[in-house]
């Protein structure tokens, strides 16, 4: 069963969630540190990791799938979160420099169309960073955290999906080597677990991080479908989470 946006928000506010947040922040920074960019988007539930990049990017936003629901983000100022259909992202072609997908791929019912949408919106020199539960890891085996929901992936499965969707993986790493138990002694030991895990194989990590670049090529013998234009976007309301109603007149 997939967690909704409110459940994910509450997890990242919990003591264990804060430790997870710091560990993933460090791994994301190891992939993207020092890279200047114009547009950065999060897809899935990436808001816990987007805030630190506000000063580094020109445009920043959070796309939250309808199956998960949306929350207002950030809590103050201009709302940058929007509810979307994951296979019809309301973003022009080739305009995203960095795309961070968290709690996304493992919960998708249509993985290939989702990856194709990621490919479409990503700029030719852009980068995609996926954070996905590791099939071998302990975190995927317990449903007490969001990483125990949905379908976990092995490295070979992720590589096949990316290559089939015209992405080339360029960097791999792992995170969450500590056990997924909300105990104080384990939370305090989490940094030591992460340091030790990073010196070992990522096969034992709770999640796999893969950075990929977009392959640009001219397809042959393929009939291109006419794009569907989304004319109305529904931003997150200030009251908090809302349910998604699909309006027939919004998609043509």
C-alpha positions in Angstrom: 0.0 0.0 0.0 1.4 3.4 -1.0 1.8 6.1 1.6 0.0 9.4 0.8 1.6 12.8 1.0 0.6 13.4 4.6 2.1 10.0 5.7 5.3 10.9 4.0 5.4 14.3 5.6 4.9 12.8 9.0 7.6 10.2 8.5 10.2 12.9 7.6 9.3 14.8 10.7 9.8 11.7 13.0 13.2 11.0 14.7 13.9 8.2 12.3 12.8 10.3 9.3 15.2 13.1 10.2 18.1 10.7 10.2 17.0 9.3 6.9 16.7 12.9 5.6 20.3 13.8 6.6 21.7 10.6 5.1 20.0 11.1 1.8 20.9 14.8 1.7 24.6 13.8 1.9 24.3 11.3 -0.9 22.4 13.7 -3.2 25.1 16.3 -2.5 27.8 13.9 -3.5 26.2 13.6 -6.9 25.2 17.2 -7.5 27.4 19.4 -5.3 28.8 22.4 -7.0 26.7 22.1 -10.1 24.9 25.3 -11.1 21.5 24.9 -12.8 18.5 26.8 -14.1 15.5 24.6 -13.4 15.3 21.9 -10.8 12.2 19.8 -10.1 11.4 17.1 -7.7 9.0 14.3 -8.7 7.2 12.0 -6.2 7.8 13.3 -2.7 11.1 15.1 -3.0 10.3 18.2 -0.9 12.4 17.2 2.1 15.5 17.4 -0.2 14.8 20.4 -2.3 15.0 23.3 0.2 18.7 23.5 0.3 18.9 24.2 -3.4 16.7 27.3 -3.4 19.7 29.6 -3.7 21.5 27.5 -6.4 18.7 27.4 -9.0 16.7 29.8 -11.0 13.5 27.8 -10.8 12.5 25.2 -8.3 9.3 23.1 -8.1 7.8 19.9 -6.7 5.6 17.6 -8.9 3.4 15.3 -6.7 1.6 12.4 -8.4 -2.2 12.2 -8.1 -2.0 8.7 -6.6 0.0 10.2 -3.7 -1.7 13.5 -3.3 -0.2 16.9 -2.8 0.8 19.2 0.0 1.6 22.9 0.2 5.3 23.5 -0.3 7.0 25.5 1.0 4.9 26.5 4.0 5.6 30.2 3.4 5.8 32.3 0.2 5.1 31.2 -3.3 3.6 27.7 -3.6 5.9 25.6 -5.7 4.1 22.2 -5.4 1.5 21.0 -8.0 -0.6 17.8 -8.4 0.2 16.0 -11.7 -0.5 12.9 -13.6 2.8 11.1 -13.7 2.6 10.2 -17.3 1.5 13.6 -18.4 3.7 16.1 -16.7 2.7 19.7 -17.4 6.2 20.8 -18.3 7.5 21.8 -21.8 10.0 19.6 -23.6 13.8 19.9 -22.8 13.5 22.5 -20.0 14.6 20.7 -16.8 18.3 20.8 -15.8 18.0 18.5 -12.8 15.2 16.1 -11.9 15.1 14.4 -8.5 12.7 11.4 -8.2 12.0 10.1 -4.7 9.2 7.8 -3.6 8.3 7.7 -7.3 9.4 4.9 -9.4 8.6 2.1 -7.0 5.0 3.3 -6.6 4.3 3.9 -10.3 1.8 1.6 -12.0 3.2 2.6 -15.5 6.9 2.8 -15.1 7.9 3.1 -18.8 5.5 6.0 -19.6 6.8 7.7 -16.4 10.4 7.3 -17.5 9.5 8.6 -21.0 8.0 11.7 -19.5 11.2 12.2 -17.5 13.2 11.9 -20.7 10.9 14.4 -22.5 11.1 17.2 -20.0 14.8 16.8 -19.2 17.2 19.1 -21.1 19.8 17.5 -23.4 22.5 18.2 -20.9 20.2 17.6 -17.9 20.6 15.0 -15.2 18.1 12.6 -13.6 18.7 11.3 -10.1 16.6 8.3 -9.0 16.3 7.2 -5.3 14.8 3.7 -5.2 14.5 1.0 -2.5 17.2 -1.6 -3.0 15.7 -5.1 -3.6 18.4 -6.7 -1.5 18.2 -4.2 1.3 16.5 -4.6 4.7 14.5 -1.4 4.3 12.6 -2.9 1.3 11.6 -6.0 3.5 9.9 -4.1 6.2 6.7 -2.0 5.6 7.2 0.2 8.7 8.8 3.0 6.5 7.9 4.4 3.1 10.9 2.5 1.6 9.0 -0.7 2.3 6.2 0.2 0.0 5.9 -0.5 -3.7 8.3 -2.4 -5.8 12.0 -2.4 -5.0 14.6 -2.7 -7.7 18.0 -4.3 -8.2 20.8 -2.4 -9.9 20.4 -4.6 -13.1 16.7 -3.9 -13.2 17.2 -0.2 -12.9 19.9 -0.2 -15.6 17.6 -2.1 -18.0 14.7 0.3 -17.4 16.9 3.4 -17.9 18.6 2.1 -21.0 15.2 1.1 -22.5 14.0 4.6 -21.9 17.0 6.3 -23.6 19.0 7.1 -20.4 22.6 6.3 -19.7 23.5 5.6 -16.1 26.6 7.6 -15.2 27.0 7.2 -11.4 25.7 4.8 -8.8 25.7 5.0 -5.0 23.9 3.7 -2.0 22.5 5.0 1.3 20.6 3.9 4.5 23.0 1.2 5.6 21.7 1.4 9.2 18.7 -0.8 10.2 15.2 0.7 9.7 14.3 0.7 13.4 13.3 3.8 15.4 15.6 3.2 18.3 17.8 6.0 19.8 21.0 3.9 19.9 20.6 3.0 16.2 19.8 6.6 15.2 22.9 7.8 17.0 25.0 5.2 15.2 23.6 6.0 11.8 26.5 8.2 10.6 29.0 5.5 11.5 26.9 2.9 9.6 26.8 5.2 6.6 30.5 5.8 6.6 31.2 2.1 6.8 28.6 1.3 4.2 30.1 3.7 1.7 33.4 1.9 1.9 31.7 -1.4 1.2 29.4 -2.5 -1.6 26.2 -0.6 -2.3 24.5 -4.0 -2.6 23.8 -3.8 1.1 22.3 -0.3 1.1 18.6 0.4 1.9 18.2 2.5 -1.2 20.0 2.8 -4.6 20.8 6.2 -6.1 21.5 6.3 -9.8 22.3 9.4 -11.8 21.6 9.2 -15.5 21.9 11.4 -18.5 19.5 11.8 -21.4 20.5 10.2 -24.7 19.5 12.3 -27.6 19.0 10.5 -30.9 16.8 10.7 -33.9 14.4 7.6 -33.9 13.7 6.0 -37.3 10.5 4.3 -38.3 8.6 5.7 -35.4 5.3 7.6 -35.8 5.2 10.4 -33.2 1.9 10.8 -31.3 0.4 14.2 -31.1 1.1 15.8 -27.7 -1.7 16.3 -25.2 -1.8 19.9 -23.8 -2.8 20.4 -20.2 -4.6 23.7 -20.1 -5.3 23.9 -16.4 -3.0 23.3 -13.5 -4.3 22.8 -10.0 -1.9 24.1 -7.4 -1.9 22.8 -3.8 -4.3 24.7 -1.6 -3.2 26.5 1.6 -5.4 24.3 3.7 -3.1 21.4 3.1 -3.6 18.1 1.2 -6.4 17.8 -1.3 -7.8 15.0 -3.4 -7.4 15.0 -7.1 -10.4 15.3 -9.4 -9.8 14.8 -13.1 -11.5 17.3 -15.2 -12.3 16.2 -18.7 -12.1 19.7 -20.1 -8.5 20.2 -18.7 -6.9 17.7 -21.1 -7.3 18.0 -24.8 
